C-alpha cells in the first residue's frame, strides 16, 4: 500500500464532505487501519492532528464564504457543523484573529489554510531493524509537560535537560498521547524514574507487546531522525496496529531503545 496515495484520497474525501459530518471511524476503514492507528499516522506524517486539519479547512472556507459570498454568520456556522453562532464565532476568531462580522471589512486579515497534498513518489525504505518484545507492567515516577506535534521536538529535549539537571539521568522517557475536550491530539511528555523523588507523580504502563528499535546514539537529532523514518516509511506499510499506550524511550550504555506499543 502506498500510504501517501491513500492519504491523498482521504484528503479529497474530506474536501467533498466539509459541509457534512466526517467520522474518523469511516475514514480509518477506508485506509484499513484502526481509528487510533490512523490518527497517529496522520498526525506524524502531516504534522497536524486529523480533527484539527478538518477544523482548519472549514474555518478557512468559512472566511471566504463570509467575504466572497456575503453569507450570514449563522448560515456559515451551520454549514460547517457548529452547534451555534457563539461557538463558531469563538473558533473563527481564534483561527483568523478577527471576528466573523469583520470578514467583509478586513478580508486581508483572513487566514488561508490550504488542503494538504502528499508526494506519492516518496521513496519508501523498509530496511529498518526491529524486534517484537513483551514487557510486564511498569511502575515509574516523574513529571510531564503538555505540548503538541509542532513543538514537541523542541520542548522534549529542553524538559529532559531540566529534569536531568534536577534529578539526574532518567532510566526512561515516555511520550503519551490523549485527546482533550476539543478532540485535538496533545502529547504529554514524561520524564520518568524507577523511584519516586519529591512530589513526582506515578505513571503506570500496562503489560504489552512493543516494537523495539535500537538507536546507537543518545543524541536528540539521531533519535528524532530514526523515529521519523519509522513512522513515515515503515509503520504505514506494515501489518501492526498501534495500541493506545505511551511510547517509551529507554536510555542505557550509550544507546536508545525506542518502544512502540502494538496489539
Steps between C-alpha positions, in 0.01 A plus 500: 500500500626845408401687816546841337270412210236377745531816708445714191175310440396577855584868456272510196226324697529765771478780242180351362343461844604813692135599525405159638589300810837333455557197722846366575355150506396531135835646396705236680304223327582658164870458571472167681626616841358531849381849592790552739761376252363721223492810721854431618634449148318806364635723778859379456506527121310828466618661827142588593224297666219366282228694685702822493557465125126470436424791732761722331370421151144583606597826667714599202207444265266675742707817472475491121124440517446801725705728274433375148146369530379758754348211694335544839704395803234263629474329158877452480508366856239237415667420169827405670342295778505742795218462749446874545634837378681562829713187471568581136599860575737387773671246274506744206670773703755256642590384149485826301574753773187701416128459569272359225325836460837659413562266204324728253688813608844343558540212252878551497509366856331173412725197537517248216559136592547305177424131462782254545662307218744215554783405267397159368847444355661508844757221508414241763791337681386203706848390611450584866628249753261427784370224721181428692531492879252453782536688828320465830317794658739783583468723808692823446503848652557840350371827363352604167428795273222546243611575147391418143625363170644834392696570819595166653836475321613818676307462825601140577881544500466815708278330758730198512801723564318685779412173676845353445658800670253478788473124555778332302495280190156336452474129417207561267286759327139447392306705248128454563217615273145586594207713383377810678144628502550659158588159355846621407797273549743626760819335616586467866877460514619323815845470652484189717703328773481160667482658847290793617685822576320785675148561369533298179182344361462128445473378142392140439554346160300178447647172384522502122680397186729757344696561183853568621744712301861525613672831427877506549493854630344716768517818295162669450558547125581132441203380704253731327626405153459128576151548644389714206625236257317229690164681501515643150646203314477174691191498718240610240600202288506226763216299651546601864247726668567758768376443851380807688794510741800729546806459283815445703864591458750305711851639543792279599861423408516778242203370299128579482225242476178634356187298583175533303195322652316264267210256515 
